[in-house]
Amino acid sequence: MPSASMHVKAPGTPMVVAGLDPDALRALHDDRAAAARQEVKGGKLRAIRTDQNTLATVILSHPATMEEYGSRPEVAADVQAWERRSVAWLRDQYGDQLVSVIRHEDESHPHVHAYILPDGPDMKAGPLHPGFRAKAGVTAAPRPGEDEKAHAKRANGAYQEAMRAWLDDYHRKVGQPSGLLRIGPGKRHLTRAAWHEEKRQAAALKETLAKAETLKAKGAAFVDRTKEEAAKLRADAARRADAAKAAEASARKREETARGAMEKAARDTKAAKRLMGLGGALRGFWDGLRKSKVAARIREELRPTVERWQRAEAAAAARAVAESDRRQQAEKRASALLASAAELGAQRDELRVRLARYEPAEVAPVLTRRHP
């Protein structure tokens, strides 16, 4: 407002550091104030009083002069760092109620104005002031037997203690890292030499804190990198474990397939041996026929058939040997052997029929002579 800047010779344009510009801030404040309501006796709500405090302001100033700020880059860098720390501290103090931070560069020192809008429905700004809040708490709770003077003294003491703690917190989190002193020399009646010694110590502390902050940042970055690498290692280990499980499952499947193939080959080989045994029995039967009285005649008649049996037997034996060498052809060879077996069975039956025609005519008379 013009009336609030009479001390400024050449008012400049405020610069927004964070949040809203002055016009938007004013509009937001007026809208909230118009909607604010306060509860009165009987539980009724009414508009807030026109003289109620509805906006809190915090002014923070840096000791550098505007001339130093504008002509020395290192001072400008220090002021900007102080400003960033100040805004962070304000946000920590007030949260979303901090709606605007404005920088002024038209006075003797760079400084910022912070504006805090209360978020309660009654829009009371008093509780935002740490001193007022502490004093109100004591004022509302007098002790038994405490007179008015003692009560007021205790309330004022709470106000002072709260403000001291508030300023100490700001100095610890903003002033010290910025190389600033807590209290100026005039109030403590320091000599110029003592004042410069304190400033030198403050600068040394600032440098130490800056180095500590750098080390902290590097440490945090190292921790982050370590966590990231550990996460990658865990992910890689998980992938390897999954691959190992898949390989193990594949190996088990191949083992089961091989076991099934071996069992099938064993069954096929057993069937082939049975066929080979049948071929041996046929050879014995053929050799017995040679000793029979009708061997010559039968042999001549059945020679082509028996030779076919012999050839089938040889083929079956060859197929049985090949079956043990190559599992992949097991099914095909088994089918061939079974066909050969069927053929041998048919030929055997044919032989029996033929023998039945010859054997009774020659053997029966011999039997009747032995048993007259």
Steps between C-alpha positions, in 0.01 A plus 500: 500500500628857433450595866725216608793613285534866595851430629613378159638778281451318170270201539578219259303206371484211752654178371320172561727244664234236569123469472264777394566853382358786714180544296416129504580487871262787571219338300547167676503666841184702432312195371591294806417785738157541341431128543646470852257434786532509877287303743319703765285410798226257420706328230411755236750617237556860404744692284833580660570845647638756260787581739611136538856413397465277194852507353842434655818652362863409567778736385850358463796725420861435401776727644667560162433840346327535167818654363698189600221279370507670160877537456655186654403164349613307808268709720213452255561122512494506882175698504336262254606198708365672814173566316461132399566386857252757633221382268568138597484594870172688450346201323612276785336740747170566322452236231226575247396810694806676353347643184748764386862616543594836346849654470557874533809657346408867542627553857838497676526120536359207301205349685190289445139523617324171568118486514315227687125447469337304786313195378241487780134579426517807728820621324673609824863595441594541868589132557750521213719727719711277731514765775126574495423127494718431805366800692139411423557150634621636834234772516223244455628282788575698818644301787308461828578792733693691232434873505446708187849647501673165534274354237581780255873465573487129429307559177754759384783264589338229286478751215869589527612139531298395197638784289855426616461135404347600164792735420755245622353243264524746210861585587598132528339398171549818294730751672793272583518332156487852352785630720276738697515587871209453735511853654659822373786684677310807621268318735787315665734802506776319315813673384564515128784249538279258692227541242739422213632198691147367536440559132822313419386211718159507337662486157715205611190326633321567172789344308504199733125452465528534122768232493288282725203551269716409200623187675143418597388540139787284379420244765136501398600463136732212592222333698262546208754352258565212738128435535458513123789260445367270771159506335661411166694216663184370666313520171785323319512232769126453468532466122781247543294306752205494262727384217644227724151385593398495134815304409436254782141452387617450141759247615238311699274496196782370278583239762138386512489487119821295491371267770179447305698432183721248682197324644340484156823367348512235771145393421576490128817297558309254718241456226779445247656233723166322516492495121857374491398225745219398267748479217717264710201280574426479129859398433469219757176385350655496152800301624261248658322456174823374346490199731144413408428229249318746285769765532628474147163533337381776733829682478481512124142618508550754776852618421385825335284581803773419752751706308261788516485445879877500519521818303232659722689386809823653373320823418341504846838445667658780296217730588536412869870588496435827318229585754752507788729731302250761392220593737341741253400210269365287786135535415551434133715192565254370757222524244711311250584229754137460595412459133772238466364323805154494351642360178693230687190408695303461182772286344526290813128430485539408135777258593284335763220450250737343252648270767156390604449370151819289507568386851195276577536290182859394585500487880168327576596153362814495716295567809254213423783245456641582846159444659331200334 
